Amino acid sequence: MSKEIANTEKLYDVIKKSLITEKSVAATENAQYTFEVRKDATKIEIAKAVELAFPGRKVKQVRTVYMPSHEKRMGYKFGRTDSSKKAIVTIEGEPLEFIGV
């Protein structure tokens, strides 16, 4: 049982935050939601994490995109952004109510 609890705790750490952009808000009409996820998360783990975070919803499809770091200027100094991974999740059933738009 402790292995199952450890696996559940790992799933809670898969999704970092939801990404809200003009394009992602428009995609919510097609039941597609965009999340920033851990870089080492697999599609299966992402699907399980979304189903765990939003009970009663079933994940239909998961697409992932690796976002490489890029150079950014702040004043006269240059730096780099962190690389990340995002997932576009298509769900079946009722729309998610976590976005306040």
N, CA, C and O of each residue as an XYZ file, in Angstrom:
404
protein
N       0.821     -1.195      0.000
C       0.000      0.000      0.000
C       0.862      1.253      0.000
O       0.480      2.264     -0.590
N       2.022      1.203      0.655
C       2.864      2.392      0.720
C       3.429      2.744     -0.654
O       3.693      3.914     -0.933
N       3.616      1.747     -1.510
C       4.096      2.014     -2.866
C       3.050      2.787     -3.655
O       3.382      3.677     -4.438
N       1.771      2.438     -3.443
C       0.683      3.136     -4.123
C       0.576      4.577     -3.630
O       0.304      5.478     -4.423
N       0.784      4.804     -2.346
C       0.743      6.159     -1.790
C       1.898      6.989     -2.337
O       1.713      8.159     -2.671
N       3.087      6.398     -2.432
C       4.242      7.106     -2.974
C       4.015      7.461     -4.438
O       4.413      8.538     -4.882
N       3.380      6.566     -5.193
C       3.089      6.828     -6.587
C       2.069      7.961     -6.717
O       2.189      8.797     -7.612
N       1.071      7.997     -5.840
C       0.076      9.058     -5.851
C       0.713     10.404     -5.525
O       0.376     11.415     -6.140
N       1.630     10.422     -4.565
C       2.313     11.666     -4.217
C       3.170     12.155     -5.379
O       3.303     13.361     -5.586
N       3.754     11.228     -6.138
C       4.541     11.608     -7.307
C       3.641     12.227     -8.366
O       4.038     13.181     -9.035
N       2.437     11.694     -8.526
C       1.516     12.222     -9.525
C       1.084     13.647     -9.191
O       0.838     14.446    -10.094
N       0.990     13.973     -7.898
C       0.622     15.334     -7.518
C       1.709     16.335     -7.914
O       1.416     17.519     -8.081
N       2.949     15.885     -8.067
C       4.050     16.765     -8.427
C       4.268     16.868     -9.935
O       5.122     17.638    -10.374
N       3.526     16.120    -10.732
C       3.730     16.121    -12.180
C       3.293     17.455    -12.778
O       4.032     18.047    -13.565
N       2.110     17.933    -12.420
C       1.586     19.181    -12.962
C       2.109     20.333    -12.119
O       1.873     20.379    -10.911
N       2.819     21.265    -12.749
C       3.338     22.430    -12.036
C       2.303     23.545    -11.978
O       2.000     24.062    -10.903
N       1.761     23.915    -13.138
C       0.753     24.982    -13.178
C       0.029     24.912    -14.514
O       0.490     24.261    -15.451
N      -1.104     25.589    -14.588
C      -1.810     25.679    -15.863
C      -1.288     26.910    -16.598
O      -1.008     27.941    -15.987
N      -1.163     26.789    -17.896
C      -0.688     27.897    -18.719
C      -1.888     28.589    -19.348
O      -2.680     27.968    -20.057
N      -2.010     29.878    -19.079
C      -3.141     30.635    -19.592
C      -2.608     31.680    -20.563
O      -2.029     32.690    -20.162
N      -2.815     31.417    -21.833
C      -2.465     32.340    -22.900
C      -3.699     32.513    -23.780
O      -4.703     31.822    -23.606
N      -3.611     33.426    -24.707
C      -4.742     33.643    -25.601
C      -5.049     32.377    -26.400
O      -6.213     32.028    -26.597
N      -4.011     31.698    -26.854
C      -4.189     30.480    -27.648
C      -4.753     29.338    -26.792
O      -5.613     28.591    -27.258
N      -4.280     29.194    -25.545
C      -4.758     28.099    -24.707
C      -6.197     28.327    -24.246
O      -6.950     27.366    -24.083
N      -6.585     29.573    -24.036
C      -7.968     29.863    -23.658
C      -8.900     29.571    -24.823
O     -10.010     29.080    -24.614
N      -8.472     29.864    -26.046
C      -9.280     29.551    -27.223
C      -9.423     28.047    -27.411
O     -10.446     27.578    -27.910
N      -8.403     27.286    -27.015
C      -8.446     25.823    -27.165
C      -9.372     25.161    -26.155
O      -9.739     24.000    -26.335
N      -9.761     25.874    -25.091
C     -10.663     25.284    -24.104
C     -12.041     25.001    -24.691
O     -12.785     24.181    -24.152
N     -12.389     25.667    -25.783
C     -13.664     25.377    -26.450
C     -13.671     23.964    -27.029
O     -14.735     23.365    -27.188
N     -12.493     23.429    -27.345
C     -12.359     22.067    -27.867
C     -11.977     21.087    -26.768
O     -11.540     19.974    -27.061
N     -12.135     21.480    -25.503
C     -11.809     20.656    -24.329
C     -10.325     20.329    -24.265
O      -9.949     19.237    -23.837
N      -9.472     21.269    -24.690
C      -8.027     21.103    -24.609
C      -7.490     22.096    -23.582
O      -7.784     23.290    -23.646
N      -6.703     21.593    -22.638
C      -6.149     22.414    -21.567
C      -4.635     22.260    -21.556
O      -4.115     21.169    -21.794
N      -3.928     23.353    -21.280
C      -2.475     23.368    -21.339
C      -1.909     23.494    -19.933
O      -2.325     24.355    -19.156
N      -0.949     22.619    -19.615
C      -0.305     22.603    -18.310
C       1.202     22.596    -18.474
O       1.722     22.009    -19.423
N       1.913     23.248    -17.549
C       3.358     23.076    -17.475
C       3.602     21.874    -16.588
O       3.054     21.789    -15.489
N       4.422     20.941    -17.056
C       4.658     19.693    -16.335
C       6.159     19.504    -16.114
O       6.985     20.220    -16.680
N       6.486     18.517    -15.273
C       7.902     18.195    -15.053
C       8.522     17.695    -16.350
O       7.847     17.098    -17.189
N       9.828     17.952    -16.502
C      10.505     17.573    -17.741
C      10.593     16.066    -17.933
O      10.622     15.590    -19.068
N      10.635     15.303    -16.832
C      10.778     13.854    -16.950
C       9.441     13.119    -16.910
O       9.424     11.891    -16.838
N       8.325     13.837    -16.955
C       7.004     13.205    -16.893
C       6.648     12.582    -18.239
O       6.896     13.169    -19.292
N       6.068     11.392    -18.191
C       5.614     10.722    -19.403
C       4.152     11.077    -19.664
O       3.478     11.646    -18.804
N       3.672     10.738    -20.852
C       2.288     11.029    -21.199
C       1.313     10.269    -20.296
O       0.255     10.788    -19.940
N       1.672      9.050    -19.934
C       0.814      8.238    -19.065
C       0.722      8.869    -17.680
O      -0.363      8.944    -17.104
N       1.858      9.326    -17.139
C       1.858      9.987    -15.837
C       1.059     11.288    -15.879
O       0.351     11.609    -14.925
N       1.166     12.028    -16.964
C       0.416     13.280    -17.093
C      -1.081     12.995    -17.119
O      -1.855     13.696    -16.467
N      -1.495     11.978    -17.863
C      -2.915     11.622    -17.938
C      -3.447     11.209    -16.566
O      -4.537     11.624    -16.172
N      -2.682     10.395    -15.840
C      -3.111      9.974    -14.505
C      -3.169     11.147    -13.546
O      -4.064     11.215    -12.704
N      -2.216     12.080    -13.663
C      -2.198     13.244    -12.772
C      -3.393     14.153    -13.015
O      -3.961     14.693    -12.066
N      -3.782     14.332    -14.278
C      -4.945     15.167    -14.594
C      -6.220     14.506    -14.087
O      -7.094     15.178    -13.539
N      -6.330     13.192    -14.268
C      -7.515     12.481    -13.771
C      -7.571     12.489    -12.248
O      -8.657     12.479    -11.670
N      -6.415     12.508    -11.595
C      -6.373     12.581    -10.138
C      -6.720     13.984     -9.642
O      -7.409     14.139     -8.634
N      -6.242     15.001    -10.354
C      -6.502     16.392     -9.946
C      -7.945     16.808    -10.215
O      -8.506     17.615     -9.474
N      -8.541     16.266    -11.260
C      -9.914     16.605    -11.624
C     -10.741     15.329    -11.678
O     -10.907     14.754    -12.754
N     -11.269     14.867    -10.534
C     -12.015     13.601    -10.517
C     -13.282     13.678    -11.369
O     -13.922     14.725    -11.468
N     -13.620     12.566    -11.968
C     -14.801     12.497    -12.813
C     -14.522     12.834    -14.263
O     -15.423     12.736    -15.097
N     -13.302     13.229    -14.588
C     -12.933     13.552    -15.963
C     -12.051     12.433    -16.511
O     -11.269     11.837    -15.770
N     -12.174     12.148    -17.799
C     -11.346     11.133    -18.437
C     -10.506     11.808    -19.511
O     -11.016     12.587    -20.317
N      -9.216     11.503    -19.513
C      -8.295     12.087    -20.484
C      -8.402     11.311    -21.790
O      -8.309     10.083    -21.812
N      -8.597     12.043    -22.863
C      -8.723     11.434    -24.186
C      -7.375     11.388    -24.901
O      -7.048     10.389    -25.540
N      -6.583     12.474    -24.797
C      -5.313     12.550    -25.519
C      -4.370     13.485    -24.770
O      -4.807     14.465    -24.168
N      -3.075     13.176    -24.811
C      -2.037     14.018    -24.232
C      -0.976     14.262    -25.290
O      -0.443     13.317    -25.872
N      -0.671     15.520    -25.539
C       0.417     15.896    -26.436
C       1.410     16.714    -25.635
O       1.011     17.578    -24.854
N       2.695     16.456    -25.815
C       3.720     17.162    -25.058
C       4.630     17.943    -25.997
O       4.847     17.567    -27.149
N       5.159     19.055    -25.459
C       6.060     19.912    -26.210
C       7.201     20.300    -25.275
O       6.965     20.758    -24.157
N       8.441     20.114    -25.735
C       9.609     20.542    -24.967
C       9.899     21.990    -25.336
O      10.041     22.309    -26.516
N       9.989     22.861    -24.351
C      10.242     24.282    -24.565
C      11.687     24.586    -24.172
O      11.979     24.678    -22.979
N      12.597     24.743    -25.129
C      13.995     24.992    -24.778
C      14.186     26.377    -24.175
O      13.349     27.261    -24.353
N      15.284     26.557    -23.469
C      15.576     27.867    -22.889
C      15.998     28.812    -24.002
O      16.466     28.383    -25.057
N      15.828     30.083    -23.756
C      16.257     31.076    -24.730
C      16.844     32.277    -24.005
O      16.632     32.466    -22.807
N      17.583     33.079    -24.752
C      18.249     34.230    -24.168
C      17.244     35.355    -23.943
O      16.376     35.606    -24.778
N      17.375     36.021    -22.812
C      16.468     37.100    -22.476
C      17.284     38.267    -21.939
O      18.252     38.072    -21.204
N      16.895     39.461    -22.305
C      17.623     40.643    -21.873
C      16.823     41.361    -20.803
O      15.619     41.571    -20.950
N      17.499     41.736    -19.726
C      16.883     42.518    -18.653
C      17.783     43.729    -18.419
O      18.798     43.634    -17.729
N      17.407     44.854    -18.993
C      18.260     46.027    -18.923
C      19.457     45.833    -19.826
O      19.308     45.554    -21.016
N      20.635     45.979    -19.269
C      21.844     45.769    -20.067
C      22.453     44.401    -19.830
O      23.500     44.083    -20.395
N      21.821     43.596    -19.012
C      22.318     42.252    -18.729
C      21.551     41.214    -19.539
O      20.368     41.384    -19.835
N      22.244     40.142    -19.889
C      21.637     39.038    -20.605
C      21.565     37.819    -19.689
O      22.442     37.611    -18.850
N      20.535     37.033    -19.852
C      20.388     35.809    -19.081
C      19.655     34.782    -19.922
O      19.377     35.010    -21.100
N      19.345     33.655    -19.312
C      18.619     32.600    -20.006
C      17.395     32.215    -19.182
O      17.430     32.209    -17.952
N      16.322     31.895    -19.884
C      15.141     31.378    -19.217
C      15.340     29.888    -18.966
O      16.210     29.268    -19.576
N      14.554     29.320    -18.089
C      14.623     27.888    -17.832
C      13.907     27.130    -18.948
O      12.894     27.589    -19.475
N      14.443     25.974    -19.296
C      13.741     25.110    -20.233
C      12.611     24.425    -19.479
O      12.682     24.255    -18.262
N      11.570     24.034    -20.204
C      10.420     23.426    -19.549
C       9.720     22.486    -20.525
O      10.140     22.322    -21.670
N       8.654     21.881    -20.047
C       7.849     20.979    -20.856
C       6.397     21.334    -20.615
O       5.991     21.566    -19.477
N       5.614     21.376    -21.677
C       4.197     21.633    -21.500
C       3.396     20.508    -22.138
O       3.840     19.853    -23.082
N       2.216     20.308    -21.598
C       1.335     19.245    -22.078
C      -0.005     19.842    -22.462
O      -0.574     20.646    -21.724
N      -0.501     19.444    -23.619
C      -1.827     19.840    -24.068
C      -2.716     18.617    -23.906
O      -2.548     17.618    -24.604
N      -3.660     18.705    -22.982
C      -4.482     17.561    -22.583
C      -5.903     17.757    -23.106
O      -6.524     18.792    -22.865
N      -6.409     16.764    -23.817
C      -7.790     16.760    -24.287
C      -8.596     15.858    -23.360
O      -8.221     14.711    -23.119
N      -9.705     16.381    -22.842
C     -10.518     15.599    -21.912
C     -11.882     15.312    -22.525
O     -12.311     15.968    -23.474
N     -12.550     14.309    -21.954
C     -13.921     13.970    -22.337
C     -14.841     14.403    -21.203
O     -14.429     14.441    -20.043
N     -16.059     14.720    -21.530
C     -17.034     15.043    -20.503
C     -17.135     16.531    -20.247
O     -16.908     17.350    -21.138
N     -17.477     16.866    -19.016
C     -17.705     18.253    -18.607
C     -16.433     19.074    -18.698
O     -15.346     18.552    -18.450
N     -16.546     20.362    -19.053
C     -15.331     21.208    -19.094
C     -14.815     21.478    -17.688
O     -15.565     21.431    -16.713
N     -13.508     21.763    -17.603
C     -12.892     22.067    -16.316
C     -13.258     23.468    -15.885
O     -13.406     24.354    -16.727
N     -13.407     23.684    -14.595
C     -13.867     24.960    -14.075
C     -12.767     25.726    -13.354
O     -13.064     26.668    -12.619
N     -11.482     25.344    -13.546
C     -10.416     25.977    -12.796
C      -9.983     27.305    -13.384
O      -9.316     28.075    -12.693
N     -10.326     27.610    -14.618
C      -9.935     28.866    -15.257
C     -11.066     29.870    -15.072
O     -12.225     29.584    -15.373
N     -10.715     31.026    -14.583
C     -11.728     32.046    -14.295
C     -12.033     32.948    -15.473
O     -12.166     34.159    -15.296
N     -12.148     32.393    -16.674
C     -12.468     33.214    -17.850
C     -13.790     32.799    -18.426
O     -14.237     33.370    -19.421
